[in-house]
């Protein structure tokens, strides 16, 4: 059965966007949550160590100003302070290291899942995600999860613990100061929550525009030669400029929200600290006896309240500054969940490169059915037996399912019904890699990498040199292609074969297949499509020479090529029938 590359379900559309985002992010963080919490807890403990440090400073300064004796010697107090400072720095650094390592593992695991999902996506599935969008997500946007783990989560724990602890220290000294902190403090997270609703939406729009622009740019780079030849440079430039402008607008929208939230939290924090300072100043000057529990504040108590007030607001400020990190991380998690949870046709096997079996390459399909996703079945009840060394042509109109039959034989797709045997074994995840090691696949649009002709001919691991190379070029009728190239085998070609014509690309693909070791089955998908009759005949000759002594299965519209096969079948109504029976 065709299965998704990941068992992760897509976000339930019946849940709220906020709940879906939180669920997706929790799934991404997964097993690293305990480590992240340990690191955040160490940072919170480090922040709480400021309380005894502030007590030591207040006692020392008050004694020096008032001329009273210190409870311990100055050197002893300084030693205690430095010890606490060292412990505070060490715990904070330890906690940050833990959360950063956890964030690295989360990013690496998510990137691995994305790459694995893309690698397992069947090349026969037209609904595969755009490579540019996946690249932008895996390479760039996954990094947006790191600030969430390293800044937002530690700040969230500190904002829940540190202000309350400091407030409990201030209450016995000055109920008025504690009241000021109690009123001013909660206003910051309230306003941040209101602003955060807009921040999440803005982040999602920004990420969508970046993905769209990245995909558009990669497409245009790949087709740059064609765009120039067809005079489409101006249109492509205008479209790219429009995409860049949309990214700019969405980025500025995110920045505006970030600056607004920063202004809000700084305003309330400054007002809170200023009001506490005014109250303590009036108390110490004797201008008021309001706000304490009977006795006026001593100098040491007043200094302690003054030093604790800014640190009461500091976790709130850190939380506000990191609040948008959560929105960014949730947007990335939702996008990743959508891609990983999407139902798609998966390639069989793990890509581990199992050793191929030595059994004869017979293929048998029995009652095979297949549908892409939840759509109408493409094939139903297909029965086919291919004997070793036979030459089979599969014909039919466009969209009938010819390429799907080849994909099933190659293990690029798994059947939804029935079963397939290849080389005497059931074709499943355990045997597909070994089976594909025996297949030479020649697609309608051969894939090339940006590199030399030699590198592309040896793409399947064969050495593109010497007598083997000469023989492969002769079989594929591709020697003249190499001879006509400016630098021979050192001539560079671009992705998707830029630099060679369609017919030349097919012949080079045939030569590459001829060089691949151990390929006793040749599967060719429309090898002569879109070629002129003369070039199609040359490619067909090369294909038949390549298939000499091997099993050959061809999906084609080309009647001339089909007529040269031993067996001709047609896909009609989702079933395979003898071509002679087609009216």
C-alpha positions in Angstrom: 0.0 0.0 0.0 1.1 3.5 -0.7 1.9 5.3 2.6 2.8 8.8 3.6 6.5 9.4 4.3 5.5 10.4 7.8 2.9 9.2 10.2 2.4 12.6 11.6 -1.2 13.7 10.9 -1.8 17.1 9.4 -3.3 19.7 11.7 -7.0 19.1 12.3 -8.9 21.8 10.4 -11.7 21.7 13.1 -9.3 23.0 15.7 -8.4 26.6 16.2 -5.4 28.0 14.4 -3.8 28.7 17.7 -4.3 25.1 19.0 -3.1 23.7 15.7 0.1 25.8 15.8 0.8 24.9 19.4 0.3 21.2 18.6 2.6 21.3 15.6 5.3 23.1 17.6 5.1 20.6 20.4 5.4 17.7 18.0 8.5 19.3 16.4 10.2 19.9 19.8 9.2 16.4 20.9 11.8 14.5 23.0 14.0 17.6 23.5 11.4 19.2 25.8 12.9 17.8 29.0 16.4 19.0 28.2 15.0 22.4 27.2 13.1 22.6 30.5 16.3 21.7 32.5 18.2 24.4 30.8 15.5 27.0 31.4 15.3 26.0 35.0 19.0 26.5 35.5 18.7 30.0 34.0 15.8 30.8 36.3 17.8 29.6 39.4 20.7 31.8 38.2 18.3 34.8 38.0 17.1 34.2 41.6 20.6 34.3 42.9 20.5 38.1 42.4 18.4 38.3 45.6 21.2 37.3 48.0 23.6 39.3 46.0 21.3 42.4 46.3 21.0 41.7 50.1 24.8 41.7 50.5 25.1 45.0 48.5 22.4 46.7 50.5 23.8 45.7 53.9 27.3 46.8 52.9 26.3 50.1 51.5 24.0 50.9 54.3 26.7 50.1 56.9 29.3 52.2 55.1 26.9 55.2 54.8 25.6 55.1 58.3 29.0 54.2 59.8 27.7 51.1 61.6 29.6 47.8 61.9 29.3 45.2 59.3 27.8 41.8 60.4 30.9 40.2 58.8 34.1 41.7 57.5 34.1 43.6 54.3 36.4 41.0 52.7 34.1 38.1 53.8 31.1 39.9 52.3 33.0 40.6 49.1 34.0 36.9 49.0 30.4 35.7 49.4 29.3 38.2 46.7 31.9 37.0 44.2 31.1 33.3 45.0 27.4 34.0 44.3 28.3 35.9 41.1 30.5 33.0 39.9 27.7 30.5 40.7 25.2 32.7 38.9 27.3 33.0 35.8 28.1 29.3 35.8 24.4 28.2 36.1 23.3 30.6 33.5 26.0 29.4 31.0 25.2 25.8 31.8 21.5 26.3 31.2 22.1 28.2 27.9 24.4 25.4 26.7 21.8 22.8 27.4 19.0 24.7 25.5 21.3 25.5 22.6 22.3 21.9 22.2 18.7 20.8 22.4 17.8 23.4 19.8 20.5 22.1 17.5 19.1 18.6 17.9 15.6 19.7 17.1 16.7 21.5 14.0 18.8 18.6 12.8 16.0 16.1 13.4 13.4 18.3 11.6 15.8 18.9 8.6 16.4 15.1 8.5 12.6 14.4 8.5 12.1 17.0 5.7 14.9 15.6 3.6 13.7 12.0 4.2 10.1 12.9 3.3 11.3 14.6 0.1 13.6 11.7 -0.8 10.7 9.2 -0.2 8.3 11.2 -2.3 7.7 9.2 -5.5 9.0 10.9 -8.6 5.8 9.7 -10.3 3.7 11.9 -8.0 2.9 15.2 -9.7 1.8 16.6 -6.3 5.3 16.5 -4.9 6.3 19.8 -3.1 8.2 22.4 -4.9 11.9 21.8 -4.3 12.5 25.6 -3.8 9.9 25.7 -1.0 11.3 22.6 0.7 14.8 24.0 0.4 13.8 27.4 1.9 12.0 25.6 4.8 14.8 23.1 5.5 17.8 25.4 5.0 16.5 28.8 6.2 13.2 28.8 8.1 14.0 25.8 10.3 16.5 28.1 12.1 13.5 30.2 13.3 12.9 27.4 15.8 16.2 28.1 17.6 15.2 31.5 19.2 12.0 29.9 20.5 13.9 27.3 22.4 16.9 29.3 23.5 15.1 32.6 24.3 11.3 32.3 24.5 11.1 29.1 26.6 13.7 30.2 29.2 12.1 33.7 29.4 8.6 32.1 29.8 9.8 30.0 32.8 11.6 33.0 34.4 8.6 35.3 34.0 6.5 32.7 35.9 9.1 32.3 38.7 11.4 35.3 39.2 8.9 38.2 39.5 6.8 36.3 42.0 9.9 35.4 44.1 11.1 39.1 44.0 7.6 40.3 44.9 7.5 38.0 47.9 10.8 39.6 49.1 9.5 43.2 48.6 6.1 42.6 50.3 7.4 42.4 53.9 9.5 45.5 53.4 7.0 47.8 51.6 3.4 46.9 50.7 3.2 50.1 48.6 6.2 49.1 46.5 4.8 45.6 46.1 1.4 47.1 45.0 3.1 49.2 42.4 4.9 46.1 41.0 1.7 44.1 41.1 -0.2 46.7 39.1 2.5 47.5 36.5 3.9 44.0 36.0 0.8 42.2 34.5 0.1 44.9 32.0 3.2 43.9 30.0 2.1 40.3 29.2 -1.5 41.4 28.6 -0.4 43.8 25.9 2.1 41.4 24.6 -0.6 38.7 24.2 -2.8 41.2 22.2 0.1 42.2 20.0 1.2 38.6 19.6 -2.1 37.7 17.8 -1.1 40.0 15.0 2.5 38.9 15.1 1.6 35.3 14.4 -0.4 36.2 11.4 2.3 38.5 10.1 5.0 35.9 10.5 2.9 33.3 8.6 2.4 35.7 5.7 6.0 36.6 5.7 7.1 33.0 5.6 4.7 32.2 2.8 6.0 35.1 0.7 9.6 34.0 1.2 8.8 30.5 0.2 7.0 31.7 -2.9 9.8 34.0 -3.9 12.4 31.3 -3.4 10.6 28.8 -5.5 10.0 31.4 -8.3 13.7 32.4 -8.3 14.9 28.7 -8.5 12.5 28.1 -11.4 13.7 31.1 -13.3 17.4 30.3 -12.7 16.9 26.8 -14.1 15.1 28.2 -17.2 17.4 31.3 -17.6 18.6 30.2 -21.1 15.1 29.7 -22.3 13.8 32.9 -20.8 16.6 34.9 -22.6 16.0 33.1 -25.9 12.2 33.8 -25.7 12.7 37.4 -24.7 11.0 36.9 -21.3 13.7 38.6 -19.2 11.7 41.8 -18.6 8.6 39.9 -17.5 10.6 37.6 -15.3 12.4 40.5 -13.7 9.2 42.4 -13.1 7.6 39.3 -11.5 10.7 38.7 -9.3 10.7 42.4 -8.3 7.0 42.1 -7.3 7.7 39.0 -5.2 10.6 40.7 -3.5 8.4 43.8 -2.8 5.8 41.6 -1.2 8.5 40.0 1.0 9.7 43.5 2.0 6.2 44.6 2.9 5.5 41.5 5.0 8.9 41.8 6.7 8.3 45.5 7.6 4.9 44.5 9.0 6.6 42.0 11.3 9.2 44.7 12.3 6.5 47.2 13.0 4.8 44.9 15.4 8.1 44.0 17.1 9.0 47.7 17.6 5.5 48.4 18.9 5.7 45.6 21.5 9.2 46.7 22.6 7.9 50.3 23.1 5.0 49.0 25.2 7.1 46.8 27.5 9.8 49.4 28.0 7.2 52.1 28.8 5.5 50.1 31.6 8.8 48.8 32.9 10.2 52.3 33.1 7.1 53.7 34.8 7.0 50.8 37.3 10.7 51.3 38.3 10.3 55.1 38.5 7.2 54.8 40.8 9.0 52.4 43.1 12.0 54.8 43.2 9.8 57.8 44.1 8.1 55.9 46.9 11.4 54.6 48.3 13.0 58.1 48.0 10.1 59.8 49.9 10.3 57.1 52.6 14.1 57.5 53.1 13.8 61.3 53.2 11.0 61.1 55.8 8.5 62.9 53.6 6.0 60.2 54.0 5.3 57.2 56.3 2.9 55.7 53.8 3.4 52.2 52.3 5.2 50.3 55.0 4.1 47.9 57.7 4.4 50.4 60.6 8.2 51.2 60.9 9.7 53.3 58.1 12.1 51.8 55.6 15.7 51.5 56.7 18.5 52.5 54.3 19.3 48.8 53.7 15.7 47.9 53.1 15.2 50.9 50.7 18.3 50.0 48.8 17.2 46.4 48.5 13.7 47.4 47.2 15.4 49.7 44.6 17.7 47.0 43.4 15.0 44.4 43.1 12.5 46.5 41.2 14.4 46.5 37.8 15.0 42.8 38.1 11.3 42.3 38.7 10.6 43.8 35.3 13.6 42.2 33.5 12.0 38.8 33.0 8.9 40.5 31.7 11.0 42.5 29.3 12.9 39.4 28.2 9.7 37.6 27.7 8.2 40.5 25.6 11.4 40.7 23.5 11.2 37.0 22.8 7.5 36.7 22.4 7.6 36.9 18.6 10.0 34.0 18.5 7.1 31.8 19.4 5.0 33.1 16.5 7.9 32.5 14.0 8.5 29.0 15.4 4.8 28.1 15.2 4.6 29.3 11.6 7.5 27.1 10.7 6.1 24.1 12.6 2.7 24.5 10.9 4.4 24.5 7.5 6.5 21.5 8.3 3.5 19.6 9.7 1.6 20.4 6.5 4.4 19.0 4.3 5.1 15.9 6.5 1.5 15.1 7.1 0.4 15.4 3.5 -0.8 12.1 2.0 1.3 11.3 -1.1 2.6 8.4 -3.1 5.8 7.1 -1.5 8.7 5.4 -3.1 9.2 1.8 -1.8 12.4 1.0 0.1 14.8 3.0 2.3 17.5 3.9 -0.3 20.0 1.8 1.6 21.3 0.2 -1.5 20.7 -3.5 -0.7 22.7 -6.0 -2.7 20.6 -7.1 -5.7 19.5 -10.7 -6.0 20.7 -12.9 -8.8 17.3 -14.4 -9.7 16.0 -13.9 -13.2 14.4 -10.5 -13.6 10.9 -11.7 -14.2 8.1 -9.3 -13.2 4.5 -10.2 -12.3 1.6 -7.9 -11.5 -1.6 -9.6 -10.1 -4.8 -7.6 -9.5 -2.8 -4.4 -9.1 -4.8 -1.2 -8.4 -3.5 2.3 -7.8 -4.8 5.8 -7.2 -3.0 9.1 -6.5 -4.2 10.3 -3.1 -7.9 10.2 -2.7 -8.6 10.6 -6.4 -10.2 8.2 -8.9 -8.1 5.0 -9.4 -5.7 5.2 -12.3 -5.3 1.4 -12.5 -7.7 -1.4 -11.4 -7.2 -5.1 -11.6 -4.0 -5.0 -13.7 -2.5 -8.4 -14.5 0.9 -8.5 -16.3 3.7 -11.0 -16.6 7.0 -10.0 -18.1 9.5 -12.7 -18.8 13.3 -12.1 -18.6 14.7 -10.7 -21.9 11.3 -9.8 -23.3 10.5 -6.4 -24.9 7.2 -4.9 -23.9 5.5 -1.7 -25.1 2.8 -0.1 -23.1 0.6 2.3 -25.0 -2.4 4.4 -24.3 -3.6 8.0 -24.4 -2.1 10.7 -22.2 -3.1 10.2 -18.5 -4.2 6.6 -19.1 -1.6 5.2 -16.6 1.3 4.1 -18.8 3.9 5.9 -16.6 2.2 4.6 -13.5 2.7 1.0 -14.6 6.4 1.7 -15.0 6.5 3.4 -11.6 4.9 0.4 -10.0 7.4 -2.0 -11.7 10.3 0.2 -10.5 9.0 0.4 -7.0 8.6 4.2 -7.3 5.0 3.5 -6.3 3.4 1.0 -4.0 0.1 -0.6 -5.2 -3.1 0.1 -3.3 -4.5 -3.3 -4.3 -3.0 -6.6 -5.5 0.7 -7.4 -5.4 3.8 -7.3 -7.5 6.7 -9.8 -7.7 10.1 -9.0 -9.1 12.9 -11.5 -9.5 11.0 -14.1 -7.6 10.4 -11.8 -4.5 7.4 -9.7 -3.5 8.2 -6.1 -4.4 7.9 -4.3 -1.1 10.0 -2.0 1.2 12.4 -4.9 2.0 13.2 -5.8 -1.6 12.7 -2.5 -3.6 16.2 -1.2 -3.2 17.8 -4.4 -4.4 15.4 -4.5 -7.3 16.1 -0.9 -8.4 19.8 -1.7 -8.3 19.0 -3.9 -11.4 17.0 -1.2 -13.2 18.2 1.3 -15.8 15.6 4.1 -15.7 15.3 6.4 -18.7 12.7 9.1 -18.0 11.0 11.4 -20.5 13.0 14.3 -19.1 16.4 12.9 -18.1 17.8 14.4 -14.9 21.2 16.0 -15.0 23.3 17.8 -12.5 25.3 21.0 -13.0 28.6 19.5 -14.0 30.6 18.0 -16.9 29.4 15.5 -19.3 31.8 13.0 -17.8 30.3 13.5 -14.3 26.7 13.1 -15.6 27.6 9.9 -17.6 29.0 8.4 -14.4 26.2 9.6 -12.2 25.2 6.0 -11.3 28.6 5.2 -10.0 30.3 3.9 -13.1 33.7 5.1 -14.3 33.0 7.2 -17.5 36.3 6.4 -19.2 38.1 3.9 -21.4 36.6 1.2 -23.5 33.5 0.9 -21.4 32.7 4.6 -22.1 33.3 4.2 -25.8 31.1 1.2 -26.0 28.3 3.0 -24.1 28.5 6.0 -26.3 28.4 3.8 -29.4 25.4 1.8 -28.1 23.5 5.0 -27.4 24.5 6.8 -30.6 25.9 9.5 -28.4 29.5 9.7 -29.5 28.7 12.5 -31.9 27.1 14.5 -29.1 30.4 14.3 -27.1 32.5 15.0 -30.2 30.4 18.1 -31.0 30.7 19.5 -27.5 33.2 22.4 -27.1 35.3 20.6 -24.5 34.3 17.1 -25.1 33.6 15.2 -21.9 34.7 18.2 -19.9 31.9 20.3 -21.3 29.6 21.6 -18.5 25.9 21.3 -18.8 23.3 22.7 -16.5 20.5 21.3 -14.4 17.8 19.5 -16.4 20.2 19.3 -19.3 20.7 22.9 -20.2 23.3 23.0 -23.0 22.1 20.0 -24.9 19.0 19.4 -27.0 16.2 17.1 -26.1 17.4 14.4 -28.4 21.0 14.7 -27.2 19.8 14.5 -23.6 17.9 11.2 -24.4 21.0 9.8 -26.0 23.2 10.8 -23.1 20.7 9.2 -20.7 21.0 6.0 -22.8 24.8 6.1 -22.6 24.6 6.6 -18.8 22.3 3.6 -18.5 24.6 1.5 -20.6 27.5 2.4 -18.2 25.5 1.6 -15.1 26.7 -1.8 -13.8 24.4 -4.7 -13.2 21.3 -3.2 -14.9 19.5 -6.1 -16.6 16.1 -4.4 -16.7 15.5 -1.2 -18.8 12.4 0.9 -18.1 11.9 3.8 -20.5 9.1 6.4 -20.1 8.3 8.1 -23.4 11.9 8.0 -24.7 11.0 9.5 -28.1 8.4 12.0 -27.1 8.6 15.5 -28.5 11.4 14.4 -30.9 11.4 14.8 -34.7 11.1 11.5 -36.6 14.8 11.3 -37.5 16.0 11.9 -33.9 13.3 9.6 -32.5 14.6 6.8 -34.8 18.2 7.4 -33.6 17.1 7.2 -29.9 15.0 4.1 -30.6 17.9 2.4 -32.2 20.1 3.2 -29.2 17.4 2.0 -26.8 17.1 -1.4 -28.6 20.9 -1.8 -28.7 21.0 -1.0 -24.9 18.3 -3.6 -24.3 20.1 -6.3 -26.1 20.1 -9.3 -23.7 18.0 -7.3 -21.1 14.4 -7.0 -20.2 12.9 -3.8 -21.8 9.6 -2.1 -20.9 8.7 1.0 -22.7 5.7 3.4 -22.1 5.2 5.2 -25.4 2.9 7.0 -27.9 5.4 6.2 -30.7 3.8 3.6 -32.9 7.1 3.1 -34.8 8.9 2.2 -31.5 6.0 0.1 -30.2 6.0 -1.9 -33.4 9.6 -3.0 -32.7 8.7 -4.6 -29.4 7.8 -8.3 -28.8 4.7 -7.6 -26.8 2.3 -4.6 -27.2 -0.1 -3.7 -24.4 -2.5 -0.8 -24.0 -3.9 0.8 -20.9 -7.7 1.1 -21.4 -10.0 2.2 -18.6 -7.4 1.4 -16.0 -6.7 -2.1 -17.3 -4.0 -3.6 -19.5 -5.2 -5.3 -22.7 -3.5 -6.5 -25.8 -2.9 -3.7 -28.2 -4.4 -5.7 -31.0 -7.7 -5.7 -29.2 -7.9 -1.9 -29.1 -10.4 -0.7 -31.8 
